[in-house]
Structures are given as C-alpha cells and as structure tokens.
Amino acid sequence: MCRKLATVLVFALIAALAPECPASDAKVILKCGTATQPSHIYNQAAEYLAQIVAERTAGAIEIQVFPASQLGSERDMIEGLQLGSLEMTLTSTGPLGNFVPQVKLFNLPFLFRDREACYRVLDGEIGTRIAALFPRVGIRSLGWYENGFRNITNSKRAINSPQDMQGLKIRVMEDDVFILTMKALGASPLPMAFGELFTALEQRIVDAQENPLAVIHSSRFFEVQKHLAMTGHFYSPAVLLVSETSWQSLSPEHQRILTEAATEARDHERNLSQKADRELEDALRQAGMAVTHPDKTPFVEAVAGVYRTPSVIQAIGGGNPEEGWKLIQAVRAATK
C-alpha cells in the first residue's frame, strides 16, 4: 500500500513539474461583439469570418459572435479590447475617434461621394496609415469594413431641406464631429449608445436618428419612426478590431490565416451593404415609412464650417493642425 502511494505521489510530482503544452496546441476562443441586431450585416460578416477561420485552422480557432450589445456598447467593447477582457469587435468609427483621434477624418460630413472613393482611401495609403496607429492604444485593425451611407429618420415631419431639421432632437454617436454636424444643420444632437436608441425613439426622448439603411431595417426603426430622408450625409466605415494582447498570443500562422480571412469577410460584408442599399429603401417604404430624397447641396453648404473647426482639424492631425489639414486635403484629392 505504501509502495503504491509512493508511486502515485511520484507521478503527481512529475506531472506538476512538467512544462505545460504550448498555447498554440490549445483551442483558441475569440469572442467578437457587435452592437447591432443578429440579422445585421456586421453579424453576417462576423459569422462568415468565424466559418472561414474554423475551416482553415481545423477548428483550432473558434470565433464566437455576440450581437446586440450583449458585451456592452461599442465604446465598452473597445475598452474591453484594451483591457484584454474581450478579443474582437466589429464596430462603427463613431466611438473609435475617442481612442485614435485621427479616425475622425472618416466621420466628416459629405467627405465621400460614392463607395469607390471610400474604398480607394480606406484600402489605400491613408487608411493604412491611420490603422497603423491602433496598436499604440492596445488594439489592432484587421480591416476597414462598412457601416454605409447614413440617412436621417424622424417621427415629426418630412425632411427636404436643412430648415426641416430645425429643433429636431436627434441621437448621434459619441463623437464631436457628429455633434457639430447636426448642430450646423439646426438639430439638437444627443450622444447616446446604440443599445439605448430604440427605447429612446419609442418613448420620444429623441425625435430622430441617423443610420445606414441596413441598421434602420434590422433594428426595426420603422416601428417608431415615420419619415426617412435619404441624405447620405456621412459615409461611416466600420472596422474589425482585435485586442493587441490576443493578437500577440496567436502563432504567426494563425495571424496569417486570421488576416486573410478578415479581408475576405470584409469584401463579403461590403457586398451585403451594397445589396442592402439597393433593396431596403423599398422595403422601408413598404413597412410604412415616407421617403424623401432631398437636394444635398444646401446640406453640404450648411455643414462646411465643420471642416474649419480647429478642434476637429487638430484631432485629425493627432494634435498637429497642419497635419490634420493635409490629411483632409489628401482625402479630397483622392476622391476627385
């Protein structure tokens, strides 16, 4: 009996002192959070990404998707990446400018005239340069995805000109460029997390909101908003982010697979966004919304001062106003 006990203790000691299996041999679980409803294109893209990565790593990496702000607001999730409590998120650029101010460049109103111009900038030197800043704050970009051109809905009246915006209480993302733009149009902006928006519209805490058609439809805003104005005032990119801590824990081979898969999922998501814009205006009209197509010229003129706001130019330049203005001009040149 004593001999058997001694043998067990020896093996237990050997097991305790033996080196652990390399982390790369263990299954890696990456939680990916979004703020949008399960049917939204963000989550379709994230599930597509998860499928590709699982196949190409033979199940060694599992991406679990958590939609509808289950893991917090977009800002909460970005902070989670920094802290290492969350691995991934697919987010709009609205709150991201609070972490990397240069991202505010892409939030400027009427900056892009069409998607082709957006993609040239985001996938080119300017987008790459700004994405390279992310690791400094503990996050890493796996690609510029798409939220889309944003349009205004409200429960009060049809919008055909900036005068129709006067006094509307409108929810905006937590970014000063969005706030300045809506003030320039005569509205009263209220920054609010997306997860709180439907209830705020339903209870008339706010009159209006602005989002791409895919968000308006998947969030069923047509249930609490009567009017849709196709203003296209912002092109809002999205970005797939991974915690820098999580990224560095992956093997080089897994980093390569995740990077390549993220690019494929980006292209898939952009196609879904374009399809949504082709189809959802009619779907929203059929759901009972009254749709207008305002002349954009007076809107563009009304928000011109946002481009001259010193705090905005300085933020885009990372504290250097001259650099901020150069970036704005570089985007304008690239989109001609």
N, C-alpha and C positions, 0 to 999 in steps of 0.2 A: 504493500500500500504506500509506504513511504517512498519507494523507488518510483512508483507511478506518479506520485505527486511531484517529486523532484523533476521527472521528465517533463510534465506539463508546465512547470514553472520555468524550465529552461527554454522551452519553445515559446512561451509567452514573452520571456525576456528578449529572445531573438526577434520576435515579431515587433516588439516595441522599439527596438533599436534599429530595425531595418529601415532603409530610406523609403519614403513614400513614392508611389508610382508617379511619374511625371504628369503634370497637369494636363498636358496635351493628350494623354491617354484617356482622360475622363471626359464624359459628355459635358459639353458647354451649353448652358441655357442662357439665352439673351432675351430679356423682357423688353418689348418695344411698345411704348404707349403713344396714343394719339388722343386728341380732344374731340374728334368727330364721330358721328354715328357709325355703327358697324357697316352699313351699306355704302358709306362714302368712299371715294376713290383712294384716299390715304390708306384705308384698311384693306382695300382690294390689292393695292400695291404691296403693302406690308406682308399680306398672306402669300402673294406671288413670290416675294423675296424669300420668305420662310421656306417655301416649297423648293425653290432652286437650291438654296444653301443646304437644306437637308439632303437633297439628292446628291449634290457634289461633294459633300463631306461624309457620305454614307451614314448619316444620322449623328455624326459627332457634334454638330452644332444644331441646336433647336432654338428657333426664334418664336417666342410666344407673343401674340399680339393682344393688346389690351386697349380697346377703343373707348370712346365716350367718357373721357376724363376719369377713368377708373383709377389711374395712378396719379391724378392731380391735374391742375391746369397746365397749359403749355409752359408757363414760367416755372411752375413747380417741377415739371419733368426735366427741364434744362438744368435746374439747380440739382436735381437728383443725379444727373449725369456727372456734374462737377464733384458731388459728394461720393460718387461710386455706389449709390443705393439703387440706381437704375442704369441699365446698359444702353438702351437705344430709345429714340423718339423720332417720329416724323412730324414736324411742326411747321407752322407758318413763320414768317420772318418778323411778325409784329413784336413779340416779346424778345426776340433774339438780339435786337439792337440795344437792349439794356445790358447785354453781356459783351457784344462785339459791336461798338457804335458804327463802324463802317458799313454794316448791313443796312443802316438807314438809307443808304444810297438807293436801294432797290424798293424802298417804300415811297419814294417821291411820286406825286400825282402826275398822271399822263406822261410818264417817262418813256414808256414803250408804246409804239403804235400798233404792233402786231406780235404774234408769238415768235416768228422767225427772228425778229430783232432781239427779243428776250433771250432766246436760246444762244444767239451769237455772243451776247455779252456774258451770260451766266456760264456757258461752257467754254468761253474763251479766256483770254489773259486776265480780264478784270475780275470775273467770277472766281477764277483760280487763285488770284492774289488775295482776295478777301477771305476765301475759305482757308487759306494757309494761316490765317491769324487765329483760327479757332483753338488749336492745341494750347495756346498760351493761357486759355481760361479753362482748360481741362476737358474740352470737347473736341470732336473731330467730325468733319463733314465727309459723308460718303456720297454726296451728290446733290445738286440743285434739282428738286422735284418741282411740282406745280400746284399752286393753290388756284390760280387763274385770275382773270379779269373780274374785278369786283363791281357789283351793281347795288343800287340802293332800294330797299323796300321800306314801306311805312304804312301805318294804319290811318293816316289823316287825309291825304289828298294825292292826286296825280302830280308827278314832278316833270316839268317840261323846261324849266329854267332855274338858275340859282335862286331867283326870287321865291320859288316854291319851297326852298329849303329853309326859309326864314323861321327861326324859332323851334324847329323840329328837335326834339331830344333824341339823339342818335347814339347808340352804343358803338364804340370803336375799340380797336385793340390797344394794348397798353404801350403806346408809342407816341412820342410827341409829334412826329410828322403826321400821323393820322389825326391827332387832335387839332393841329394847326390848319390842316386842310379843311376839316369840317367847319371850323370857325370861319375860315375865309369864305366858305360857301353860305354862311349865315346861320348854320345849325348850332345846336348846343351839344357838344360831344360829351359822352360819359364813358370813360375807360371801364371795361368790365371783362372778366374772364368768360370765355366762350360757354363754359358749362352752366353759367347763370343766365344766359341770354334768353332762352325760350320762355322761362318763367317771367323774366323782366318784361318781355313783349306781351305776354298773356295778361299780366297784371297792370299793364300800361305804365310801368315805371319809366320805360322809354317808348318813344313813338316809332322809332326807326332803327335799322341796322344796315350794314353793307357787307356783302359777301359774294363770292362766285356762285353761279347757278347750281353747281353740284352741292354746295353747302346748303343753300336755300332749300333745295328739293329734299335732300336726305334728312335735313333737320325738321322738315315739315313746317317751315315758317309760313307757308301759305295758309295754315290754320289760324294764324294770329295776325297776318298782315294782308292788306287788300291790294296795295299798289306796288308795282315793280318798275323801276326806271333803269333802262339799260345804259348806264353812264360809263361803265368801263374806266372809272377814274383812277384806279390803281391796278397795276399788274402785280399780283402778290406771289412771289415764289414760295416754295416750301423747301425744306432741307432735311435730309435724313442724317441724324446725328448719332454718334456713338460716344460713350464715355471714353476718354483717353485712357483711363485705368483699365477698362475692359479691353480696349484695343491692344494695349501693350501686353496683355496677358495671353493673347492669341499667338499661335505659331505663325511664322511667315507664310506658310502655305494656306492657312486658314484666313489670314489677312488678304491674301491674293484672291481667294475664292469669294470672300465677302465683298471685296471691292468690285470685282467683275459682275457679281450677281446684283449688286446695288445699281450699277449702270443699266443693266437690262431691266430691272424693276422700274427705274426712272423713266426709261423710254416707254414702257408699258403704261405707267401712270400718266404720262403726258398724253398718250393716245386716248386714254379713258377720259381725261379732262377735255380734250378737243371734241370727243363724241358727246360728252355731257352738254357742252355749249351748243352743239348742233341740234340737240334733241330736247333739252329741258325747258327752253323758253315756251315751246308749245305745251309741254306737259304742265308747266306752272299756270299757263293761261287756262288750260282745261280744268285745272284744280280750283279756278275761280279768281285768279289774280288779274288785275287790269294792268296791261303792259304798255309803257311808253318808250319811245326812242328819241330822247332829247337831242337837240343840236349841241355838240360838245364844245363848240367854240367859246361860248360865254363861260362855261365851266373852267376851261383851260385858262382863260383870261383872269377869272376870279381867284385862282389859286397860284398865280405867277409869283406872288410875294413869298410863298413858302420856300422857293429856290433861293431867295435873297436873305433868309433868316440866318443871322450869324451863328446861333447855337447849332443849327442844323448843319451848316457848312463845316463848322468846327468838328462836330461829331463824326461826319463822314470822312473827314481827314484824320481821324484818330487824334484830335487835339490840334491839328495844323490846318487852319482855314485855307491856306494856299493849296495844300494837297487835296483838301475836300473839293475845292472848286475845280481842280484839274480832273478829279475823278468824274464829276458831273459832266464836264465838257467832253471827256473821253467817251462816256456812255452816249451822249448826244451825237458825237461823231460816228460812233459805231452803229447807230440805229438809223442813220440817214438812208 
